[in-house]
């Protein structure tokens, strides 16, 4: 009998993950607040609800299941920071998850870092109760200011001196959701990594180590915007064991002994520091395309295995390919209304070269500036035998921004 899996989200990236799940034999019920979600036409069932509202998801999902006379075997989040919704629904339906307490910790940056402190290296930080309470006595420059409960780099700014402190604090505060405190965190220079895998019996298994790319977005400062990255990481051999050790201790400190784990890390003066930990699968096409194409690890299926069985077989996280992948994003240079014309979008060849371009704009792009990761309407994912070759493939994708009359 096919297992039925609830997937939070039905966007363009979810469509890729859901296709993999269905090819693996799962029945998929997607939950999304958008009634016209891009993946709606390929799922077995659809529930309209905000994936960031645990109660709404539970109520609407329960109503759907009663009406359809169905049961579900698991729930998981793909490319969305909704661990609380997963844990809440799972607890009510008696399904596997990382647990409510762990989900609460990873859903709030202050609670997360308090739990991590004294267990793994973290940048120095302070929590400001309000913008008015922020003073220049912190002396953490350069530092990063961010809301405690938002996602996707919304309201995240670099502050280099006191001259812009309160202006950017006020701007950051606009992005607070329910917790109106702000975090001011010491900025540590060094290579930044995204790593991802599964906690299994209290030990981190981290097949995905990805070098984050900020080199070509410095002109967007004080907005801190990532433009994809590359894998395998150039730091895997030197720091691989240390990364696994750091993520193991981080997972345990947060109470995650089994289930998905993702980390944003920085290597500063030879030490790995934890910036943030997430208890869910990544977004940005790292887990859905880059990892399967380059190292042969399908983290979507690993998450589904945990979501339905409560455990993930570590054998499913072994590398089965020795390739490379690059992710880049594209956006217009100026504000305006555009349609993207993609000159080259799909390539598959016998030597393993692949590229896929995903237009997430749903047609017309109303672009006001690259202020968060949400403002990157085009994703380019390329794979080849080496990172350099994958970069060449990605750079050969031409995107023409055709202006639309206002």
N, C-alpha and C positions, 0 to 999 in steps of 0.2 A: 504494500500500500504506500502511495506517495505521501510524504510528510508535507504538512501545510505550514508555511512560514509567513509571518507578518513582517513586512519591510517598511520601515519609516522612511518616507520620501518616494517620489516618483518622477524625479527630474531627468535631465539628459544623462547624467552619470549613473543614476539609478537604473536607467534603461539597460546600460551595459551589464551592471551587476545582476539585474533580474533575468536577463537573457542567460547568463552563466548559471544561475540557480535553476531555471527551468530546464536547461540542457542537462543539468545534473539530476533531474527528476523531481524537484520540489514544486509543489503548488504554491503560488505566491499571492498573498493579499497585500496590496500596497495601501499606505495611509499617506495622504497629502491634503493640504488645505486648498490646493489649486484644482478646481474641477476639470481643468483642461491640461493636466500634467502630461508631459511628453511620453511617459511610460505607461499611461493608463490603458492604452490599447493592447498591451501584451500581457497584462496580469490576469489572474484567474478571478480576482475580486478587488474591489476598490472601495475604500472608506474615506470619506471627506472629513478631515479634522486637522487642526493645527498640530504638527508633530512636536511642538514645544509646549503643549498643554496636556499633561498626563491624564487629567480627569476627562477631558474632552475625547482623547483617543480611546480611553477605556470605555466610556459610555457609548460612543458611536461604534466602536468595534464590537462591543457586546451586543448591541442592537442588531448589527449586521449578522453576527454569528447565529443569533437566535432566529432571525428571519430566514437565513439560508440553511439552518439546521446543520451547522458546521462546527468543528472543533479545530484548534490550532495547536501546533507542536512546538512553536518557538517564535520569538520576536527579536529583531535586530535592527540596528541603525546603520545606514550606509551614507557616507558623505554628508552627515549632518550631526551636529553636536547635541544629541538628545539622549544622553545616558539616563537621565532621570525618568524620561517617558518609558524607556525600555524597562528599567528596573521596577517602576511603579506598576506597569501593566503586567510584567512577569510575576510580581509578587501576588497580584490579585488572581491571576490565572494559573498560578503554581507552575511557572515555566522557569527555565534556567536564566540567570543573569549575573552580573557582577555584584548585585545586592544594592539595597537602597542606601545604606550608609556610605558605601564606596561611591555610588553615583552622586550623592550629595556633595562629597568632597571634591570630585573632579568637575562639578558644575559651578563651583565658585572658586576663583583664583586665590582668594585670601585663605579659605579653609584648606585648599589644596596645599599651598606652600607651608602653612602651619603644620600640617600633617607630615610633609616631607622634611621639614627642618630637623637637623641633627641625624638624619638618616642618609641623605645624599647631598652633595654640594648644590647650593642654589645661590643665585645672585642676591645681594642685599636688597631689602625692600622695606617699604613702610606703607601702611594703609591710612589714607586720609578720609576722615568721616564726612568731609564736605570740601568743596573748593575753597571756602572761606578759611578752613583750618590748615590749608597748605602754607607753609612758610619756607623761606629760602635757607633755613638752618639745616635742611636735610643734607645738602652738599653731596649729592650722589651723581653729579654731572660727569659725563652724559648719562641720561636716564630715559626710561621709557615710561610713559603714563598710559594707563588702560582702564576701562571699566572692569568690574569684577565679574560680570555675568553676561557679557556679550561674546560674539564669535566672529570669525572671518576678518580679523584685523580692523573691525569697526571701532573707531574711537581710540586707536592706538597711534601714539605720536612719539617722536624723538625730541627730547628737550636737551639743548646743549648749554643753556645758560639761563639766568634768572629773568632775562628780558622777555622771554616768551612763556615763562612758567604759567602764569595765571590765564593768559589767553588760551593756551592749549589745554589747560585743565578745564576751563569752561567748555571748550569744544568737546573734550573727551566725555564730560559729564552728560552731554546730550545723548550719548549712546548707552547710558545705564538703563537697564531694564526694570528690575525690581529692587536691586541693591544699589543705593545711590552713593556708595563709597567708591573711592578710586585707589588704584595701586600705583605707586611710584617705585619702579624697579631699576636697579643699577644696570646699565648697559655694559655688557662684557664683549669686547671685540674678539673675533676669532671665527673659524668656520662654524656655520649653523647646520644642524642635521635634523631631518625628520626620520624617526625610526618607528617600526611597527611590527607587531607580532601578537603572540598569545601568551598569557600566563597559564602554566600547566603545573598543578600541584605546587604552587608557590615559587616557581622558577620561570623566568622570562625566556621565551624562545623568539628571537628577533631576526627573521630572515630578510627584512627590508631595512636597508640603511641608505638614506637618500640625501645628497648634498643640496641644500637649499640655495637658490640663486637670488641674491640681492644686488649683484654687481651692476646690472643695467637699470635699476630703479632708484638710484641715489638722487636723481633729479626730482623725484616725487617727495622727498623729505620736506616737512617733518612727518608725512604719512609713511608708514613702514609697510611696504607692499612687496610680497614675494613674487618673483616671476618664475615659478616652477623650479626645476632643478634637474639633477642627473643621478643615475645609479648604474652600476655599483659605485659606492662612495670611494673616493680616493683615500679615505681614512679608515676603511674597513679592516685592513690587515693590521694596522698599528693599534687601533682602538677597539676592535671588534669585541674582545673579551671584556674590556672595561665597560663597553656599552651594555652588554648583557648583564653584567654585575650591577651597574647603576640602575637599569630598568627593573631588575629583580628586587632590589631593595626599595625602589620607588613603589612598585606594585604592592609589596608587603606593607609598606608604611600606609598606603591608602586602603588596605584591606582587600586588594584584588589578588586572590590566589588562583583563580581560574577565570579565563575570559579574555576579551580583547584588551590590548594596551598599546597606546601610541605615545611617543614622546617627542617634544621639541627640545633639542639639546644644543649646547654650544661648547666648543673646545677652546678653553681660555688658559693660556700658559701651561698647556699640557694636561689640564684637568677637565673632566667632563662635568658640566653644570646642567642641571635640569631647569629649563624655563617653564615648561608646562607639561602635564600628563593628561591624556584623555583615555577614558575607558570605553572606547568604541573604535570602529573602523574609520580610516582616514577618508578625506575627500581630495579634490584636485587631481583625480585620475591616477594617483600614485598606486593605490591598491587595486583598482579595477583594470588598468591597462599597463602601466609601466612595469609593475612587478611580474605579472604573468608573461609579458612579452620578453622581459630581460632575464629573469631568474627562474621562470617557470613555477612560481608560487602563486596560487590563486587564494588570496587572503579572504575573498568573499566566501568561498566554500568552507574555509577554516572557521570563519565566524558563524556560518550556518550550522556547521557541525556542533559547535559549542551551544548555539542557541536552541538546538533541538535535542541534544544529548547531554549537555552539561559538561562535556569534556571535548578536547580537540586532540586528535592523534598527532604527536610531534613529527611523525614521519611525513605528514602532509605539508610540513613547513620546510622540508629540505629543498635546496636549490636543485633544479633538474635541467637548467640551461645556464650557459656561460656567456650571456649577451649583455647588452647595455640599452638603456632607455633615457630619453630626454623629454622633459615637459616644458613647454613655453606657453605663455598667454599673450594675447594681442588685444589692443584697444585703440581707439582713434587718438590722434594727437591733440585734437581740439574738441571742445564741447559742441554738441549739435545732435541732429537726428540723422542716423545712417542705416543703410543696409550693407551687410558685408558680402562681398563677392570673393569667394574662395577659388583660386585658380587651380590649385592642386590639393586634393583632399584625401585620397585613399591610394595606398601603394602596398602591394604584397608581391614579393619576388622569392625565387627559390633560394637565394642566399640569406634570407632572414630579414631583409630590410622591410620595414613597415612604417607607415605614417597614417595617422587619423586626425582629422580636424573636426572639432565639435563646435558648432555654432549654437551657443546657449541663449541667444537673443530672442528666439522665437519670431524672427522677422526683422522688425525695426528696433534699432538701438537708440534709446534716448540717453546719450552720454553727457554727463555733467562733470566728469573727471574721475581719475583712478584714486578714489578715497578709501577703498577697502577691497578685499578679495572678491566681493560681489560685483565689482565694477570691471571685471575682466571677461568680456563677452565671448571671446574665442579661445579655445584650448587647442594646442598642437602637441600631439604625443608621437614621438618617433622612436624606432628601435633599430638596432644594427648590431654588428659584432663588437664595436667599441663605442665609447662615449663620443669620441671625435666624429666618427662616421654618423652617429645618430644626430649630432648637432648639425652636421652638414645637411642631412635630410630635412630636419626641421627648418633650417634657415632657407631652404629652397621653396618653402610654401609661401606663395604670394597672396596677400589679402588686400583687396581694393575696397576702400571705404567710400561708398556711393552716397552722397548727401541726399537726403529726402526733404522735399519742400515742406516748410513749416505750415 
